[in-house]
Structure formats: C-alpha cells, structure tokens
Amino acid sequence: MLQYYKNEGYKLMSSGNQNKEIYASTINLVEQLKLPFLQIIKQLELSTFDAKLHHLNNAKISAEYAIKLIDNYILSLKIENQEIDYYPETFLVSTVLNNSAQYLENLAKMYGVDLKILVENKTTPVMGNRIILESAILSVGMSLVEAVATNAKPTLYFATHRSRHGVVAGIYTEDIKISAKLLKEGRKYKGKSSQPLQNLLYSSGAGIFIADNLFNSLKLNMLVSKHKNLYGLGAILNCSQQLKLV
C-alpha cells in the first residue's frame, strides 16, 4: 500500500512538471504571437493612407507565418502527448534545408534578410523524421530572421556539415555570436520573461523554443553550433543505418 502511494505521488509530480512546461511554452508562444498581429494591424493602418498593396501583402505574410508557428507548436504538443506516431526514415539534410529556406523566403524578404544555402558536395543520408526536422528548422528560422533583421546586411545561412558525432544541420549567421550561455538562460526564463533571449531577440523567441521541443521529440538536442566562421543553432543527426551497412 505504501509503495502504491509513492508511485501515485511520483505520477502527480511528473504531471505537475509537465503542466508547468506546457504552461511556460504556451505563455512564450502567446508573447511571440503579439508581434505578427501588431504588424498586421500596422500594415492595415498604413494601407488606408496610400494605395500601395505591399502593406496588405506584408500583413498577409505576417499572418501566414504566425499560423505556421502555431501549427508547429500544436505538432510538438501532439508528439509529446503521443497523439502522433512517427517512424524513422532515411533522407538528405540538404532537402530539408532547401525546403526550409524556400518556405521562409517571403518572411526574409519582408525583413530585408538574405537567405543562403551552404551544402557540401557529398551529403550523407541521415535517420530521423523529415517533417518534424523541417518544422524545427523552420521554427528556428522564423526567430533568426527577426533576430538579424536590424543588422546592416543581414544574412542567414542554412548549412550542414559532418562531425565526429554525425551530421550537423542548422541555421547560421555572421551578424550575431550566439552562445551556449544565451541559450541556457533563454531556457531558464522561458515563460517567465517576455524577452528570455533579450541579447538575441526583442520578442519571446517562441520559434526557438518550439524547435527545442521538436528536436527533443526526435531525441535530439538543439545546440549552439559553429560552421566555419558562422554561429547558429542546430542539431546533430545520426547517419543512416543503411549507409553504415554498406
């Protein structure tokens, strides 16, 4: 009987910790969503003073990416609550990076950010889930587009390279030196501050934390990564087992 109550207590504690995490993530997301909707309001207000359609187009872009961020957050929650079954597959990281950069093109253009892809000639197939990885990369990209936009000639690089631990996939910049300390503090203050990554972003950086959850669902850690002279955020993926057997 005593053992039973101990187990129940453990379950209650685990449930409480999970609820706190969901609460923190939800608060963080809501803070982030304030920004695009404020941009929508501003663009619509500007459109009433002139006949230029680009204000309406920017409002549309802001709304589309806000919805995508919500979709990615919902995906992370469904995976966490085991509502979605996913299976590992073999794919090329270059495909994910190309798709992500292409999807983010309109948002980057609105912020005046250039997107570039750096892929080695010989890419190694990896094991994982392509859709979840792509959602994670997109979420990181949305936040980093915003982060580098204030620089003179902002550029983001979608890059992959081999390491001794596997294949690294991430988004990098030469405009900001992203540090492990910054990421650690951001995780600590997520849901407690409207700007948990204040040395990187003026918003809540929800895209980065949603990506963090998505990477975790793949049993990957989002890491501060370096690609040549560039700093960024990414993850290390396992090489395909099929390749190892060859």
N, C-alpha and C positions, 0 to 999 in steps of 0.2 A: 504493500500500500504506500509506503514511504517513497519507494522508487517511482511509483506512478505519479505522485505529486511533484517529484523532482523533474520528471520528464515534462509534465504539463507546464511547470514553471519555465522550463527551458524553451518550450514552444511559444509561450506568451512573450518571453523576452525576445525571441527571434522575430516574432510577428511585429513586436513593437519597433525593433530596429528597422525592419523592412518598411513599416509605415512611415517612420521618420525619413528614410531615404526617398520614398515616393513623394512625401510632403516637400522635402527640400528641392527635389527635381522639378516638381510642379511649380513651386514659387519661382524658381530660377527661370523656367520656361515663360511664365506669365510676365516676368520682368522684361525678358527679351522681346516678347511679342508687342510690348508697348511701342517700341521703336518703329517697326514697319508700319503699324497702324497710324502712328503720328505722322510718318512720312506720307502715307496715303492721304490723310486729311490736308497736309500742307500742299501736296501736289494738286489736289482737287481745288483747294482755295486759289492757288496760282492760276489754274485753268480758267477761272471765272474772270480773270483780268486780261487775258490775251487769248488769241486763237490758236496758240501752239499746242499741238496734240501730244508733244513729248511729255508734258506733265501728266496727262492721263495715262500714257504708256508706262511712265515710271511708277504711277500708282498701281497699275496692273501687275508690274514686275514685283513690287514690294509685297503685294497680296499673295502672289503665286509662291514666293519663297517662304512667306510666313506659313502658308498652308503645308508646304513641303516639310518644314521644320516640325510642325505638329504631327504630320504623318510619320516622320522618323521617330518622334517621341512615343507615339502610340505603338509603333513596331517594337521599340525597346521594352515597353511595358508588357506587351503580349508575349514576347520571348521570355521575359523574366517570370511571368506567371504561367509559363508552359502552355500557352494557348496556341502557339505555332510550333509545328515540328519542322525542323530544317535538317538537311542532310549535307555532309561534306561533298565537295566536288572539286575537280581539277580545273584550273583556269589560269590565265595570264594576268598579272597585276597591271600590265600596260593597258589592257582592255578596260579595267576599272578606272584607271587614271584618265584615259581618253574620254570615257563616257562622263565622268565627273566634271572634267574641265569644260566639256561641251555643254553640259547642263547649266553650269554656273556662268556661262558666257554673258547672258543678259544682265545678271546682277553685277558682274565685274565691270561691264561697260557702263552701267549706271553710276558706279562708284569711281570710274576712271582708273580701274586696275587692269593691268595686262596679265594674261594667263599664258604660261609656257609649260611644255611637257619635256621632261628630261628622262629618257628611257635608254638603257644600254642596248647595244645591238643584239646581244644574246640574252634574252629574258628567260628566266627559269619558271616553269609551271609551279603553282602553289596549291595547297589544300586549304579549303575553307568554304565559306558560303559567299558567292559573288554579290548577291543582292544586299546582304547585310553589310558586307565590307563597303560596297558602293554607298550605301546610306550613311555609314560612318564617315567616309571620306567627304561626302557632300556636306555633312553637318559641320565638320571641321572647316571646310572651305568657306561656308557662309560666314562663319565668325572671323576667319582670317582676312577675307575680302574687306570686311568692315574695319579690321584692325590696321591694315596697311594703307587704307584709303587716304589718310592725312599726310602721307609722305609725298615727296616731290614727284617721283616717277615710280609709283607703286607697282610691284610685280610679284606674282605668286608662281612658284614652280611646283608642278606635280611630278614627283620623281620617285624612282625605285633603284635600289642597288643591292648587291649581295653583301651579306655579312657572315661572320663565322657561325651565327645563330640561325640564319635563314635569310629570307628575302624581305627587305625593308620597303614599306610603301608609306608615303607621306606627302605633306604639302609644306613647302619651304619658302623662306623669304630672306633677302639680304638687308631688309629695312629694319627688322626688329630682331634682337637677340633673345629668343625665347629660352628660358632657363627652367631647369627641373624645380628650382625653388618656387618660381612663379606658379607652375602647375600644382605643386603641393599645397601652396597657400590658397590657390583657387578652389581646390577640392575641399579644403578645410572650411572656407567661408561660403561655399555654395548654399544658397537658400537663406543665409544669414545676412548677406550684403547684396545690395543691388548691383555692385561692381566687384565681384570676387576676384576678377583678373584685372584690377584697375591699372596696372602697369602695361597692360596689353590692349584692353578694351574699355570703353566708357559705358557699355551696356553690360548685361548679365553674362554674356558669353554662353548662352544656353546651347548653342550648336556644339561647342567643345565638350560640354558635359553629357549631352545626348550621345555624341560619338563615343565618349568614355564608356557609357552603358552598353552601346552596341558592340564595341570591341570586347568588353567583358563577356558578353553573351557568346562570343566566339572563342572564349578562353584566351584572349589576347590582352596585353596591357598597352594602353596608349602612352607613348613615351615621347620625351623631348629628344629629337633626333637631329643629326648633322649630316648634310650631304655636301661634300666639298667645303665651300665657304658659306654655305647656307644653313640657317637654323629653322626648325619647324616641328611639327607634330606628326607622329605616325605610329606604326606598329610593325612588329616582326612576324612574318608568316612562315609556316613550315613548308619546306619544299614538298612537292608531290611525291607520295609513296611509290607511284608508278615509275617516276624518274629514278628513284633510288634502287628499284629492282632491275633496271636496265643495265 
